[in-house]
Amino acid sequence: IPYGSSFPAFSVQDQVRCQFALLDHLGIERLHASVGSSLGGMQALCAASLFPERIGNVVSISACASTHPGSIAFRQLQRECIMADPNWNNGDYYDGPPPTQGLRLARQAGTITYRSGPEWQTRFGRTRTTDRLLIGENFEIERYIRHQGSKWAAAGVFDPNSVIWISTAMDAFTLEREDDNGELSMQEGIKPIQMPALIIGVQTDVLFPSWQQKQVADLLRAAGNKSVTYYELDSLYGHDTFLLDKVSIGGAVKGHLEQEPNGANHILRDAACGASLMLKTLQSQDFSPDTMDEVFHRLDIDHDGFVEFDEVVALIFLVQQSRGDRQTLKDIRESIAKYAPEGQPICKKDFLCLAFAAQ
């Protein structure tokens, strides 16, 4: 029977304790690393703070040590969208229609915070959908935001009450603990985290601004951690960078986990240069052979002479978006498949042919 409004409140710390109870049940004593992004990044830090003897490394991406009022405000707007839906019924809607319209609007509001202005400009600009002046139906960006809300709500994969309670737990999050005087202290919460730590922020993130990740790194160092790497990405994708920029995020995490402590620094620098180069290429429309050759080498993080199929799809999509082309990802995948088998790594020669064909 669904709990509805009777479901008990919980914290991020409660979530982490449940995770470690599961590890106990599975007989897993120690983790090589606790890795997470956004809420997962909070949980990664929390796990390292609560169970330091069971964590070998910690990686926190686009998270924080204590939730900022700006992030709380964004999430409160999403909750209000759901609770304003007449079907919400104070959370007891399981015997009737769910608050789908509220969930749709909440997702629209959330999407705005997950991405970035530079990406909107690159992908959509002021591209119009009609020559007439209508209410809420004039620009491609409006169509995209509506689509994201409708798609998420129609899929039925996320219970509206889950949005409310999980976001509430995120709002209440802080690593602070009581000190010997009974006062809340961030130092007390940070102090146990002495294992190698990688902290990643994104310059275009509006939901968890990069200064919050820089603050985490500074707090860790101030608490005596000698193995802290802070990495700030110049990415178009805002908060969703950890989902979309596989090259930069994946390379950084892989390097940290395989080469510790601080062994990921050269990989971080390479990935940062690659992200910066990609952004400059799109903004300047410089698709010359020398530039695209350099882009290939930045994407080839394994230095094996190949790049992943999906990375090329994403690159060509961004190139064409920056030129006003409205091709879909499906169309691009089919075009690339004429040069290389779908899903297979692409060599430098084919990459350059594809890049030039996309211009």
N, C-alpha and C positions, 0 to 999 in steps of 0.2 A: 504494500500500500504506500503511495507517495506521501512523503512527509508534508509537503507544501509549506505553509507558514510555520509549522511546528519544528522545522529543521533547525538544529542548534547552530549557533554562531561558531565559527572556527577561525583560526589565524594561520598565517604562513608557517609558523612554528609547529602548529598542530599537523599540518600537511606533511612536514618533514619528519616528524615523529612517527606518523603512520608509514611513511616510506621505509624508515629504519626498522619498524616493527615487521614489515614485509621481508626486509633483508635478513632479519633474525630468523624468521620462519623458514627462509630458503637456505639458511646456514652460511650466509655470506658475511664474513667478519670485517672485511676491509675493501674499500673501493679504490681503484687506481686514480679516479678523478670524479669530482662532482661538477658537472657541466650544465649550464642552463642559460636561457635568454629570457628577458622580460620577467614574468612571474617565475620562470625557471631560474633566472639569474638571481632573484631574491632567495629562492630555495637553495641554490648552490652555496651562496654565502652563509645562509642559515645553517645548512648541514655542516659546513666547515667550522662554524662557531659552536654548534651544539655537540658535534661528534668529531672533534679534531683528530682523535686517535684512530679514527676509521677512514680518514680521507687522505689520499696521497697528494692530490693536486686539486686546485679549484679554478674554474673558469666561469666568470660572470660577464654576460653580454647584455648591454642595454638595460641595466637594472640600477639599483641604488642601495644605499645603506639605510635610508629612511625616506618614506614617501613624501614627495613635495606637494604643497597645496595645489599647484597647477595641474598635476596629474590627477589629484582627487577631484578637482572641478570637472575635468574631461569625463571621468568615469561616472560622476554623479549625473551628468547630463544623459548618459546612456541609461542609467537606472531610471531616471525620470521618464524617459521615452517608454520604457516597459510598463512602469507603474501607472502611467496615464492611460494606458489601454484599458477600456472597460472590462475586457475579458480577464485581466490579471487577477481581479478578485482577491487582493491582498496575498497572492501566492497560492490560493486554493482553487486552481482552475482545472484540475485533472479530471473532473467529471463533466467538463464542458469544453467549448472551443478554447484553445490556447491564445495568449496575447500576441498573435503573429504580427500584427501591424506595429505594435510597440517594439518587438524584436527587430523588425525591418528597419525602423527609424534608429534604433540603438546601433545597429550595424553601420548605417550610413554615417552616424556621428563618429563611430569608432574608426571607420575607414579614413576619415579626414585626419585623424591623429596618427594613424599608422604609417602614412606616406609623407611626402614632402612637397613644398612649393616648387623647388627646382625640377622634380620629376613631373609634376603637373604641367609645368611650362614646356618641358621637353616633349612629353607625350601628347598633350592636348592643345597647349597655347590657348588661343581664343577661337579655335575652330568651331564654327557654328553648325547646328543641325537643321536650321531653317532660315529663310530670308525674312520671315515674319517675326514680330516681337511677341512672344508668348510668355506665360508665367511658368518658370522653372523648366522650360523645354527649349532653350535657345542654344546651349553649348554642349559639346561632347563631354566635358567634365561633369555636367549635371546628369547626363545619361549614364555615365560610368558609376557615379555615386548611387543612383537609384538602382542600377543593376546589381551592385554589390549587396545592397540591403535586401532586395527581393530574392536573389539567389540564396543567400544565407538563411533567410527565414523559411523559404520554401523547402529547403533541404531537410529541415526538421532534425538536424544533428546536434543542436544545442538547446537545452532546456532553459527558458527565460529565467527561472529561479537560480540556475547555476551561474548565469551572467551576474545576477545581483549579488549572490553570496561570495563568489570568487573575487569579483571586483571590490567588494567590501573588505575582504581579507587583505587584498593588495593595498588598499587605502590605509589600513591600520598598521602596515608593516613597518617595523624598525628593528635594527639589531641591538638597540639599547638594552642594557640589563641593570638591575639594581647593584650599586656598589656597597661597600661595607657600611655606609651611612644610610642606606635605604633610598638613595637618590638614583634616578635613571642616569646611566652613563654609557655613551657610545664606546668609550675606550674599553669598558668591561666586556661588551659584546664582540668587539673586534679583536681583542687581545689573544683569544685562543687560536686565531687563524694565522698560523706560522708556516704552513706548507706553501710550496711554490704557487703563485697566483697570477693568472692572466685576466686582466680587466679590459674589456673592449667597449668603446663608445662610438657613436655616429654623429658627425657634425650636424646633419640635417634632421635629427630626431627631435620632434617637438613634444612627444609624450614623456620620454626620459632624456632630457637634454644631456649632452655629453659632459657638462660640468659635474653632473651627478656621478658618473663613472670615474672621472678624475678625482673627485672627492673620496670615493672608495679606495682608490690606489693610494692617495695621500694618507688616509686613515690607517691603512694597513702598514705603510712604511713607518708612520709615527708610532705604531704599536710594536715595532721591532722586527717586522717581517722583512728579511733581506733579499727575498726572491720574488719581487713584484714587477710584472711587466704591464705597462699601460699602453694601449694601442687605440688611436682615434682614427676612424675611417672617414674619408671624404667620399661619401656615397650618395647617389641620387635617391635612394629608396627609403630614407627616414627610418622609423622604428622597425619597419619590415626588412631591413637590410639583412638581418640574421636568417631570414627565410629565402631571400632572393640573391644575395651576393655570395654564392657558394665559393667562388675563387678566393676572395679575401678572408671571409670568415673561416672557411674550411682549412685554408693554408695556415692561418694563425693558430687555430686550435690544434691541428695535427702537429705543427712544429712544437708547440708548448708541451704537448703530451709525450712526444717522442724525444725531445731534447731539453732536459730540465737540469738545473733551473736557468731561466733566462736564455735558453738555447734557441728560442723562436725569434729572436730579435731580427735576424737577417731576413727571415721569411716575412715578418711583419713589415719591414721596410720595403721589400719587393712588392708585397700586396698593396701597400699604401701607394707606392709609385704607380702601380697598375691601375688602381681606382682613379687616381688623379689624372693619369694619361687618358683613360677612357672618357672622363668628364670633359676634359679639354678638347678631345677629338670631336665629341658630339657638339660641343658649343661652337667650335671654330669651323666645323664642316671640313676638316682637313683629313681626307681619306687617301692621301698620297701613298705610294708603295712603301716609302721609308717608315711612315707613321704606322701603317697597318702591319708591317713587319715587326715593329716594336710592340704593337698590341698583341700579336701572336706570342711573342716571347714572354710577355707579362702573363698571358693566360696559361702558358705552358709551365705550370708551377712544379711539375715533376721533372722538367727538363728532359723529356723523352722524345721530343719532336712531334707531339700530338696534343690536341686540345679536345675537350669533351664536346660531343654533338650538341647537347643542350646549351652549353655556353655560347656556341656559335649562333644557335637559334636566337638566344637572348640578345647577343650583340647586334645581329642584323635587324632584329625587331626595333632596337633602340635607334640604330642608324636610320631606318626608314621612318620611324616616328618623328625623328628630328627633322626630316625632310618633308613631312606632311603626308607620307604614304600611309594608307589605312589597311595594309595587308594584315591578315590575322596570323597568329602563331601557327595555326594548322597549315595555312598557305605557305608560310616560310619553311616549315618542316618538309613539306612536299617538294619545294624547290631545291632545298639542300640535298634531299635524297637522290636527286638526279646526278649529283657529284660524288656523294659518299653514302654508303648504306646507313639507313636510319638507326640511330642509337650507337653507332660505332665511332671511335675516336677519329679525328680529322687531322691529316698531315698539313704541314705548312703550305705546300703547293696548292692543295685544294682549298685551304682557308683563304689564301690570297685571291684565288679565282672567285670564290663565293663573295668575298668582301667587295671586289670590284664590280661583280655582277649586281650587287645590291645598290650600287650608287645610282 
